[in-house]
Amino acid sequence: MKKYIQFGLLIFVILVAFLNSNQNSIVFAATTDVQAIKNGEVVYYKNVFSVLYDELNEGVTFTKKVQDYSTKKWVALDSVTIVKTNASKNIYFSKEADADKYIKAYKTKNNITLKKVNLNTIETSAQEKYKKEAPSIVLNASTTEPTNTNVTVNVDITDNKKVTLKKWAIGTKPANKFSTAGTTLTDNSFTVSKNGTYTVYALDNNGNKRTKSITISNIDKTAPAITLSIPESDTTAVSKKIQVSTTDDTGIQDLKWAYGDKGVEYFVDKGSRKAPLQNANQKDKIIALKNGVYTFFAEDKAGNKSVKTITIDGISEFTEVTQTGVHCEVCRMDLHNTDPNKVYSAKAIDQEGNTHYFCRIGCMYHQEHANGIAFTNKYVRDYSATAPRLNNWIAVENAVTVKFNNDEAAKGIMSWKLFHFTDLPSAANYLSVSKEKVVAEKLENIIEYAKTNNKGMNYQYEVDKAAQ
């Protein structure tokens, strides 16, 4: 037995001496394995390039270790100095000084200079190979605009080999998860009903894999929220304001209102829009001129719609029209005691068929544009008609309108004296001048002036009281 032990020790000593005398053998023996933690298990790769390529293919990052040449301990790959040998093998050093010492000794013995290799260089090579060999995936959503419907994701997969499997899944997922997860793509698209990240997976017949994720954030199926309030709590003689505010994830694209209790379908082609031109006191408000229920409608950019109602009371009642004059719906100017032949009045029909009366055409356009109300028909009095003047209305599009200032500078639409006639000869006859001397104001100019110069209910009311 003693002889066997002595013989074994002799063999061991000879082997150690041989290994110490042949550094090439140490190099090749130490470069065959890279250790990685993959799916919780320790696996080995033949070189660094292989493990880096597999990381790209699986879509994950492994914990990677190599053996330090000097100590033979496993150390993190990203902490070592890599030396490439003349046999295209790599050896690893925890300390760069040890690597430099080894390179110098190797050159002295073998007259060959070894090179240090940057890990980033190897990573770049692996990425370039992966880019060429793995399937290419391009994803596009059917729409990126706000929508309240499902979105289709169109998938375009190409590869220099045959694609054998295509899948998609909810969330951001690496390629290695698709062995047990995901839905098989039988077509080149899939449909989603909720916002979120979606991942597509492709595998070719060489075992190369790739995943690609897609920014679905435009699905909105929640209707806008509408908040209504009435700032004025006391009884008012003229009007009340309704404060309107809306909130929505994708933003409001349309806001309307109507008198009465209305449903969403009513506002498809009816209703009045809030006017864009409002003074500071009227911002985000509409002016209610009579008691009752008002409905507000909001549609967001995704197409979701909602309505909300509010009831107004506390506006004092008044008679709308008499044989000899009118109460203007805007300024409430009492014209009972004026000469009926001198009443500059107008009326309009809204979408509900209700008639609105105004002392002047300026009041009518102010009501339409400052308050966003929709009038289907507008009329003015025929100034040349004889009394009684209750039914001698001219549609505004057919009226010849003469602006007369009485040698005063015009102060705005409300201070103009406007004379309306059925035709130019009637205007000339009334003014006792030739037809050529009659200057007719284009109604379009009056409309635009009312739009761009309205200063709100308070301004209109004060001007008309002063005019009385």
Secondary structure, DSSP 8 states (H G I E B T S, - for coil): -HHHHHHHHHHHHHHHHHHHH-HHHHHHHHTS-EEEEETTEEEEESSHHHHHHHHHHHTS--EEEEEBTTT--EEEGGGSEEEE-TTS-EEEESSHHHHHHHHHHHHHHHS---EEE-HHHHHHHHHHHHHHHS-EEEEEES--S-BSS-EEEEEEEE-SS-EEEEEEEES---GGGGGTSSEE-SSSEEEESS-B-EEEEEEETTS-EEEEE--B--B-----EEEEE-S--S-BSS-EEEEEEEE-SS-EEEEEEEES---GGGGGT--EE--S---GGGTTEEEE-SSEEEEEEEEETTS-EEEEEEEE--B-----B-SS-BB-TTT--B-TTS-GGG---EEEEETTS-EEEESSHHHHHHHHHHS---EEEEEEE-TT--S--SS-EEEGGG-EEEEE-TTS---STTT-EEEEESSHHHHHHHHTS-GGG--B--HHHHHHHHHHH---HHHHHHHHHHH-
